[in-house]
Amino acid sequence: MRHRHFILTILFFSFSWLCIGQYEFSGHIDVNKWEGNVYLSIVKDYRKISGIYPEQIINKTTPDSLGFFSFSGNNLSSQNNIYRIHIDSCPEETKDIAHFTGHCLNSKEVLFVANNTDTIKLPFTFDQEIFCNVTSTNEKANTFIKIDSLKELMRYEFGSYRSQANWDLNAKNWFTKFQEYGQQLNEPLAELYSYAFLSDRSKDIHKYYLQDLNNTTYYNELLQRLEASYPDQPFTKQYKKELAADYFLIQKSQTNGIPNWVYMLIALLGISILMNIYYFFFKRNRSSEQQHTISASLTKQEQKVLDLILQNRTNKEIASEIFVSVSTVKTHINSIYKKLNVSNRDEVKSLYKTT
C-alpha cells in the first residue's frame, strides 16, 4: 500500500511539473485590417531578427472572427529565448516567395523574450494598433520594445545632424547609451539585439561600430555574459564567430596601412641620397678647383706635356710633338709629378678622370 502511495505521489508531481511547464502567448488583431495566419517563430539567427523565415517558424494559427489568436503548449525551452509573433497580408500566390526572402510589404511583428512557463498577452493600444505593447509574467519580455524606442530616437537625432562632424561626435555617445542600457536590463539577449543593430554592415554606423570595437572591451565582456547564460545556444556561437571576424577585419585594415617606421625609413633614405649627391658634386667641384689651381702653377710647356700624357702618348712621342729631347720630357714629367703630388702616369690619369 505504501509502495502504491509512493508511486501516485511521484506521478502527481510529474504531471504537476508538466502543467507548470506550459506557455501561452495570445493577442488580438483588427480583422478589418489583417487577415491570414499569425506565425510564432524562435529566432536563433539574430541577423534574421526581423521578418518571417520558414526555418524559424515553430507554430502558426488563424485568428477567430473577433481577431483573437493564441499559441500554447509545452514544447519551448525552459531557458529564455528570442521569439517573434508576425502577421502579414501577403497574397496567397506570392506568400511562399515573400516568406522565403523574409519580408512582405505589409506586415506587423513583435519580438519578445520568453520561455516555456510564460504567459504573454498582446493587447491593443489606445489607437487600436497591434503588437505595440507586451504584458508578460516574464520581466524580460519587454526588453526589445524598450530598445526599439531607443533606436528610433537615435535615428531621429542622426537624421537631424547636418554634418559628418556631428555624426562623429555623437556616434560614440549613442554606442555608450545602448551598451549601458543593455547592461541595466540584465539580459544578454537584449544586448545582443542592440549589437545586431549597431554592427549591421549595411548601415552607415558600421564604421563607428568597428572604431568602438577597437577601443573598448565591452564586446568581449558581452561574449563572456552570453557564454555564461547561454553557452550552447546558436546565437552565442554566431556572436563569437562574428566578433573574431570583425577583430580580424580591424587588424587587416591596420596592417594594410603603411606603418610609421616605413615613412621614417623612406625619409632617411631620401636624406642619404641627397647627402651623397651633394658630396659627389662638392667633391667634384673641389677637385676641379684644385686641378685648376695646380694647372695654373704649371708652365706652358708642362701643360702641353700633361695634355699629351692624358692622351696616352709615350715620352718619345711627346718629345717629337713639342720638339725637345726625351731627357727634357722626363724633366718636365718629374716637375708635373711633384706639383700634382703623384708618382706615376696612372695617378695623373686617375686624378683628371673625375673632371
Phi, psi and omega per residue, in radians:
M1 nan -0.792 3.108
R2 -1.094 -0.629 3.137
H3 -1.101 -0.765 3.133
R4 -1.124 -0.724 3.136
H5 -1.073 -0.660 3.124
F6 -1.115 -0.752 3.137
I7 -1.117 -0.737 3.131
L8 -1.101 -0.660 3.106
T9 -1.108 -0.758 3.114
I10 -1.080 -0.785 3.131
L11 -1.099 -0.671 -3.136
F12 -1.075 -0.841 -3.141
F13 -1.177 -0.561 3.109
S14 -1.133 -0.853 3.140
F15 -1.205 -0.559 3.076
S16 -1.093 -0.711 3.117
W17 -1.105 -0.689 3.117
L18 -1.136 -0.631 3.121
C19 -1.192 -0.674 3.124
I20 -1.194 -0.677 -3.097
G21 -1.352 0.987 -3.137
Q22 -2.188 2.584 3.028
Y23 -2.097 2.726 3.019
E24 -2.564 2.038 3.089
F25 -2.000 2.103 -3.083
S26 -2.420 2.809 3.134
G27 -3.017 -3.087 3.131
H28 -2.242 2.586 3.008
I29 -2.203 2.819 3.060
D30 -1.493 1.900 -3.064
V31 -1.188 -0.278 3.087
N32 -1.362 -0.349 -3.138
K33 -1.867 -0.525 -3.019
W34 -2.208 2.541 3.064
E35 -2.576 2.814 -3.140
G36 1.769 -2.908 -3.035
N37 -1.406 2.688 2.949
V38 -1.915 2.347 -3.014
Y39 -1.970 2.435 2.998
L40 -1.941 2.185 -3.105
S41 -2.238 2.652 2.986
I42 -1.884 2.273 -3.046
V43 -1.705 1.870 3.074
K44 -1.735 -0.413 3.118
D45 -1.927 1.867 -3.056
Y46 -1.266 -0.102 2.998
R47 -1.426 -0.165 3.041
K48 -2.064 0.853 -3.026
I49 -1.472 -0.324 3.131
S50 -2.123 2.368 -3.127
G51 1.990 -2.888 3.117
I52 -2.364 2.226 -3.083
Y53 -2.233 2.267 -3.072
P54 -0.934 -0.649 -3.075
E55 -1.261 -0.250 -3.136
Q56 -1.659 -0.325 -3.038
I57 -1.195 2.237 3.088
I58 -1.983 -0.248 3.112
N59 -2.892 2.724 3.021
K60 -2.572 2.680 -3.124
T61 -2.606 2.838 3.103
T62 -1.943 2.202 3.134
P63 -1.067 2.665 3.101
D64 -1.364 -3.040 -3.047
S65 -1.107 -0.377 3.122
L66 -1.654 -0.017 3.120
G67 1.587 0.127 3.140
F68 -1.427 2.412 3.054
F69 -2.416 2.772 -3.120
S70 -2.694 2.486 2.984
F71 -2.102 2.371 3.102
S72 -2.675 2.840 3.126
G73 2.694 -2.925 3.129
N74 -2.357 0.527 -3.050
N75 -1.796 0.204 3.089
L76 -1.662 2.921 3.130
S77 -1.290 2.637 3.065
S78 -1.344 -0.164 3.137
Q79 -1.715 2.592 3.095
N80 -1.001 2.465 3.039
N81 -2.484 2.996 3.076
I82 -1.621 2.171 3.128
Y83 -2.144 2.725 -3.141
R84 -2.398 2.320 2.958
I85 -1.907 2.323 -2.937
H86 -2.449 2.470 2.990
I87 -2.422 2.565 3.092
D88 -2.566 2.971 -3.140
S89 -2.024 0.703 3.099
C90 -1.176 2.337 3.029
P91 -1.058 2.587 -3.090
E92 -1.005 -0.632 -3.078
E93 -1.253 -0.324 3.136
T94 -1.999 0.016 -3.032
K95 -1.059 -0.780 -3.102
D96 -1.078 -0.740 3.142
I97 -1.181 -0.781 -3.115
A98 -1.095 -0.726 -3.138
H99 -1.241 -0.510 3.104
F100 -1.152 -0.678 3.135
T101 -1.490 -0.177 3.019
G102 1.757 -0.191 -3.030
H103 -2.511 2.529 2.897
C104 -1.974 2.704 -3.125
L105 -1.129 -0.676 -3.116
N106 -1.992 1.785 -3.076
S107 -2.614 2.862 3.127
K108 -2.539 2.437 -3.102
E109 -2.612 2.841 3.052
V110 -2.502 2.384 3.100
L111 -1.852 2.531 3.126
F112 -2.750 2.832 3.057
V113 -1.699 2.339 -3.122
A114 -2.743 2.939 3.012
N115 -2.498 -3.024 -2.966
N116 -1.279 -0.061 -3.129
T117 -1.942 0.127 -2.984
D118 -1.594 2.583 2.944
T119 -1.993 2.151 -3.088
I120 -2.227 2.362 3.076
K121 -2.165 2.465 -3.128
L122 -2.065 1.427 -3.072
P123 -1.343 2.830 2.991
F124 -1.126 2.598 2.969
T125 -1.524 -3.120 -3.060
F126 -1.098 -0.460 3.132
D127 -1.744 0.399 3.085
Q128 1.105 0.409 3.056
E129 -1.450 2.655 3.134
I130 -1.854 2.746 3.024
F131 1.050 0.537 3.100
C132 -1.838 -0.118 -3.121
N133 -2.552 2.553 3.134
V134 -2.252 2.194 2.974
T135 -1.977 2.299 -2.989
S136 -2.654 2.746 2.999
T137 -1.361 -0.209 3.116
N138 -1.683 2.040 -3.069
E139 -1.144 -0.279 -3.132
K140 -1.579 -0.059 -2.995
A141 -1.042 -0.652 -3.021
N142 -1.499 0.074 -3.008
T143 -1.033 -0.685 -3.097
F144 -1.233 -0.641 3.111
I145 -1.117 -0.671 3.107
K146 -1.151 -0.725 3.139
I147 -1.209 -0.624 3.079
D148 -1.040 -0.651 3.096
S149 -1.112 -0.702 3.112
L150 -1.160 -0.682 3.108
K151 -1.092 -0.735 3.131
E152 -1.126 -0.699 3.103
L153 -1.125 -0.685 3.106
M154 -1.122 -0.782 3.132
R155 -1.049 -0.718 -3.125
Y156 -1.111 -0.817 -3.103
E157 -1.181 -0.717 3.123
F158 -1.165 -0.569 3.095
G159 -1.170 -0.415 -3.140
S160 -1.549 -0.205 3.107
Y161 -1.298 2.304 -3.042
R162 -1.822 0.001 -3.115
S163 -2.467 2.744 3.104
Q164 -1.132 -0.550 3.131
A165 -1.076 -0.703 3.105
N166 -1.149 -0.695 3.077
W167 -1.016 -0.849 -3.084
D168 -1.090 -0.699 -3.093
L169 -1.217 -0.648 -3.024
N170 -1.605 -0.296 -3.103
A171 -1.040 -0.830 -3.115
K172 -1.053 -0.719 -3.136
N173 -1.076 -0.718 -3.110
W174 -1.231 -0.667 3.087
F175 -1.067 -0.726 3.116
T176 -1.115 -0.704 3.121
K177 -1.051 -0.819 -3.141
F178 -1.080 -0.753 -3.088
Q179 -1.171 -0.795 -3.137
E180 -1.159 -0.706 -3.137
Y181 -1.130 -0.736 3.120
G182 -1.067 -0.712 3.133
Q183 -1.217 -0.581 3.095
Q184 -1.124 -0.561 3.128
L185 -1.234 -0.286 3.094
N186 0.998 0.750 3.120
E187 -2.553 1.838 -3.130
P188 -0.963 -0.489 3.104
L189 -1.110 -0.608 3.080
A190 -1.156 -0.729 3.098
E191 -1.132 -0.644 3.110
L192 -1.141 -0.638 3.093
Y193 -1.106 -0.744 3.081
S194 -1.147 -0.733 3.131
Y195 -1.037 -0.749 -3.140
A196 -1.028 -0.616 3.117
F197 -1.306 -0.836 -3.047
L198 -1.244 -0.481 -3.056
S199 -1.752 0.162 -3.115
D200 -1.118 2.061 -3.056
R201 -1.210 -0.282 3.131
S202 -1.476 -0.108 -3.094
K203 -1.782 2.701 3.141
D204 -1.126 -0.422 -3.072
I205 -1.378 -0.039 -3.093
H206 -1.080 -0.641 -3.133
K207 -1.149 -0.556 3.091
Y208 -1.259 -0.577 3.061
Y209 -1.075 -0.763 3.135
L210 -1.107 -0.689 3.089
Q211 -1.104 -0.752 -3.132
D212 -1.148 -0.708 3.117
L213 -1.064 -0.637 -3.104
N214 -1.347 -0.328 -3.009
N215 -1.940 -0.169 -3.090
T216 -2.252 2.861 3.081
T217 -1.773 0.084 -3.044
Y218 -0.985 -0.762 -3.007
Y219 -1.214 -0.604 3.034
N220 -1.202 -0.635 3.106
E221 -1.180 -0.630 3.068
L222 -1.125 -0.688 3.090
L223 -1.042 -0.721 3.119
Q224 -1.111 -0.689 3.134
R225 -1.182 -0.688 3.112
L226 -1.148 -0.753 -3.128
E227 -1.176 -0.514 3.112
A228 -1.322 -0.676 -3.070
S229 -1.609 -0.609 -3.060
Y230 -2.357 1.112 -2.989
P231 -1.120 -0.541 -3.027
D232 -1.880 0.139 -3.087
Q233 -1.394 2.516 3.138
P234 -1.024 -0.612 -3.095
F235 -1.217 -0.483 3.072
T236 -1.196 -0.766 3.110
K237 -1.158 -0.662 3.106
Q238 -1.097 -0.777 3.131
Y239 -1.089 -0.738 -3.132
K240 -1.076 -0.745 3.136
K241 -1.173 -0.750 -3.137
E242 -1.127 -0.692 3.136
L243 -1.098 -0.760 3.114
A244 -1.108 -0.710 3.132
A245 -1.131 -0.691 -3.135
D246 -1.228 -0.640 3.063
Y247 -1.116 -0.686 3.095
F248 -1.116 -0.696 3.123
L249 -1.076 -0.744 3.115
I250 -1.128 -0.793 -3.137
Q251 -1.075 -0.711 -3.129
K252 -1.153 -0.725 -3.137
S253 -1.145 -0.610 3.102
Q254 -1.261 -0.615 3.118
T255 -1.207 -0.667 -3.128
N256 -1.173 -0.445 3.071
G257 -1.251 2.570 -3.109
I258 -1.316 2.104 -3.132
P259 -1.103 2.747 -3.120
N260 -1.092 -0.579 -3.098
W261 -1.157 -0.454 3.087
V262 -1.175 -0.747 3.101
Y263 -1.094 -0.679 3.124
M264 -1.134 -0.703 3.133
L265 -1.130 -0.730 3.111
I266 -1.098 -0.717 3.137
A267 -1.114 -0.774 3.120
L268 -1.107 -0.685 3.119
L269 -1.119 -0.722 3.126
G270 -1.105 -0.737 3.125
I271 -1.114 -0.701 3.138
S272 -1.095 -0.750 3.130
I273 -1.108 -0.765 -3.141
L274 -1.099 -0.695 3.133
M275 -1.162 -0.681 3.108
N276 -1.133 -0.722 3.114
I277 -1.098 -0.784 3.131
Y278 -1.075 -0.784 -3.119
Y279 -1.098 -0.703 -3.129
F280 -1.085 -0.854 -3.107
F281 -1.246 -0.617 3.105
F282 -1.115 -0.791 -3.138
K283 -1.130 -0.695 -3.134
R284 -1.139 -0.758 3.139
N285 -1.160 -0.708 3.136
R286 -1.131 -0.706 3.116
S287 -1.114 -0.709 3.131
S288 -1.117 -0.703 3.130
E289 -1.136 -0.721 3.127
Q290 -1.113 -0.759 -3.133
Q291 -1.127 -0.650 3.120
H292 -1.136 -0.700 3.127
T293 -1.156 -0.759 3.123
I294 -1.127 -0.781 -3.130
S295 -1.055 -0.603 -3.140
A296 -1.170 -0.422 -3.140
S297 -1.454 -0.201 3.127
L298 -1.389 2.577 3.043
T299 -1.318 2.884 3.141
K300 -1.037 -0.680 -3.121
Q301 -1.202 -0.708 3.097
E302 -1.135 -0.625 3.120
Q303 -1.145 -0.690 3.088
K304 -1.101 -0.745 3.126
V305 -1.111 -0.716 3.121
L306 -1.075 -0.785 3.135
D307 -1.056 -0.698 -3.140
L308 -1.241 -0.592 3.049
I309 -1.066 -0.759 -3.138
L310 -1.174 -0.326 3.070
Q311 -1.615 0.173 3.093
N312 1.151 0.511 3.075
R313 -1.389 2.566 3.076
T314 -1.400 2.912 3.119
N315 -1.022 -0.691 -3.133
K316 -1.140 -0.710 3.137
E317 -1.176 -0.663 3.117
I318 -1.130 -0.782 -3.141
A319 -1.027 -0.752 3.134
S320 -1.163 -0.614 -3.081
E321 -1.234 -0.695 -3.062
I322 -1.847 0.150 3.023
F323 1.075 0.847 3.034
V324 -2.325 3.035 3.133
S325 -1.404 2.851 3.130
V326 -1.110 -0.638 3.133
S327 -1.138 -0.613 3.096
T328 -1.170 -0.686 3.088
V329 -1.056 -0.744 3.139
K330 -1.103 -0.651 3.112
T331 -1.091 -0.765 3.117
H332 -1.102 -0.700 -3.110
I333 -1.131 -0.748 3.112
N334 -1.083 -0.656 3.107
S335 -1.155 -0.680 3.113
I336 -1.137 -0.767 3.126
Y337 -0.999 -0.746 -3.097
K338 -1.142 -0.764 -3.112
K339 -1.232 -0.589 3.139
L340 -1.528 -0.112 3.139
N341 1.060 0.810 3.090
V342 -2.241 3.015 -3.083
S343 -2.208 -0.108 3.124
N344 -2.739 3.028 -3.071
R345 -1.124 -0.666 -3.109
D346 -1.062 -0.666 3.130
E347 -1.213 -0.581 3.078
V348 -1.111 -0.846 -3.119
K349 -1.117 -0.676 3.122
S350 -1.123 -0.642 -3.130
L351 -1.130 -0.701 -3.060
Y352 -1.594 -0.077 3.116
K353 -1.258 -0.409 -3.099
T354 -1.382 -0.124 -3.127
T355 -1.489 nan nan
